[in-house]
């Protein structure tokens, strides 16, 4: 969706509110497609002393498989949307991920939401931040409780174990 900004480009202090849903169901992240519901984007674009600043929030529910324990999960996420809109990029090589060019007098909201979403998504999708994962020996999900495996003794320390037996 193109968000028309012609009314505020030359009017410092003016703002344009926006609210849109963006379809990111085609977004592949690793081997999964975690976004099956629309991503909601809400906020305002404000002309602050000639600089167009977009502030708001994007939110959705991600559905995935945990990268540590392989359990399916659903989690609501919210990311801040804080970008600057410019009429032309000064230096394409040193492009800042928080700066987006205008398309004529409009902002490409779909591109902005997609970029901000991907940049804020964790590199690993986890069911919860403190996921314990799977036991490397028996494969039990350690989030459900400890497994019955005994810890393997480091062979370099086997001689010290003999001291404990005496």
C-alpha positions in Angstrom: 0.0 0.0 0.0 1.3 3.4 -0.9 0.7 6.0 1.9 0.1 9.4 0.4 2.1 12.1 2.1 1.8 15.1 -0.3 -0.3 17.0 2.3 2.5 17.1 4.9 5.8 17.2 2.8 5.9 21.0 2.8 4.1 21.6 6.2 6.3 21.2 9.2 4.3 20.0 12.2 1.7 18.3 10.1 1.0 14.6 10.4 -0.8 11.7 8.7 -2.1 8.7 10.7 -2.0 5.3 9.1 -3.4 1.9 9.9 -3.0 -1.0 7.5 -2.6 -4.8 7.4 0.2 -6.3 5.4 0.3 -9.9 4.1 3.6 -11.5 4.9 2.5 -15.1 4.5 5.0 -15.5 1.7 7.9 -14.6 4.0 10.2 -17.6 4.4 12.3 -17.5 7.6 14.7 -20.4 7.7 12.7 -23.5 6.6 9.3 -22.2 7.9 6.7 -19.5 7.0 6.0 -18.1 10.5 3.5 -15.5 9.5 0.1 -16.7 8.4 -2.0 -13.8 9.7 -1.8 -10.2 8.5 0.8 -8.0 10.1 -1.0 -4.9 11.5 0.8 -1.5 11.2 -0.4 1.6 13.0 1.1 4.9 13.7 1.7 8.4 12.2 4.0 10.1 9.8 5.0 13.5 11.1 6.9 16.3 9.4 9.4 17.4 12.0 11.3 20.4 10.7 11.2 19.1 7.2 12.1 15.5 8.1 9.3 12.9 7.7 9.4 10.5 10.6 7.2 7.4 10.7 6.5 6.2 14.3 4.2 3.4 15.3 4.0 -0.3 15.9 3.6 -3.5 13.9 2.0 -6.6 15.5 1.0 -10.1 14.5 1.0 -13.7 15.8 3.8 -15.9 14.6 3.4 -19.7 14.3 6.5 -21.8 14.2 8.5 -24.7 15.4 11.0 -24.0 18.2 14.6 -24.1 17.0 15.7 -25.7 20.3 12.9 -28.2 21.3 11.0 -28.6 17.9 7.7 -27.9 19.6 5.0 -26.0 17.7 4.2 -22.6 19.2 2.1 -19.4 18.6 3.3 -16.1 20.0 2.0 -12.6 19.7 4.8 -10.1 18.8 4.9 -6.3 18.6 7.8 -4.4 17.1 8.3 -0.6 17.2 8.2 1.2 13.9 10.5 4.1 13.9 11.9 5.1 10.4 12.8 8.2 8.5 11.4 8.9 5.0 13.5 10.7 2.4 12.8 12.0 -1.1 16.1 10.6 -2.3 18.9 8.5 -0.9 22.1 10.5 -0.5 24.5 7.5 -0.6 23.1 4.1 -1.8 26.3 2.3 -0.6 26.0 3.3 3.1 22.3 2.9 3.3 20.8 2.9 6.8 18.1 0.3 7.4 16.0 3.0 9.2 15.8 5.2 6.2 13.4 4.6 3.3 12.9 6.5 0.1 9.6 7.9 -0.9 7.9 6.7 -4.1 6.9 10.1 -5.6 4.9 11.7 -2.7 4.1 8.4 -1.1 5.7 5.8 1.3 5.6 2.1 0.4 4.1 0.8 3.6 4.4 -2.9 2.6 8.2 -2.6 2.0 8.7 -0.7 5.2 6.7 -3.2 7.3 8.4 -6.2 5.7 11.9 -4.7 6.3 11.2 -3.7 9.9 9.6 -7.1 10.7 12.6 -9.1 9.4 15.1 -6.9 11.1 13.4 -7.2 14.5 12.6 -11.0 14.3 15.0 -13.0 16.4 17.6 -15.1 14.5 16.2 -18.2 16.1 12.5 -18.8 16.6 12.0 -20.1 20.2 8.8 -21.2 21.9 9.9 -19.1 25.0 13.1 -17.2 25.7 14.3 -19.7 28.3 13.6 -22.8 26.3 15.9 -25.7 27.5 15.8 -27.7 24.3 16.2 -31.4 23.9 18.5 -33.8 25.8 21.4 -34.6 23.4 21.4 -38.2 24.5 17.8 -39.4 24.7 16.0 -36.5 22.9 13.6 -35.7 25.8 12.1 -32.2 25.8 13.8 -30.7 28.9 11.0 -28.1 29.2 8.8 -31.0 30.4 11.3 -31.9 33.2 14.7 -33.5 33.6 15.6 -36.7 31.7 17.0 -39.8 33.3 20.3 -39.6 31.6 23.4 -39.5 33.7 26.0 -36.9 32.9 28.9 -38.2 30.9 32.2 -37.9 32.6 34.8 -36.0 30.7 37.5 -38.7 29.9 40.2 -36.2 30.8 38.9 -36.1 34.4 38.4 -39.9 34.8 41.5 -40.1 37.0 40.0 -37.7 39.4 36.8 -39.9 39.7 39.0 -42.6 41.1 39.9 -40.3 44.0 36.2 -39.9 44.9 35.8 -43.7 45.0 38.5 -44.1 47.7 
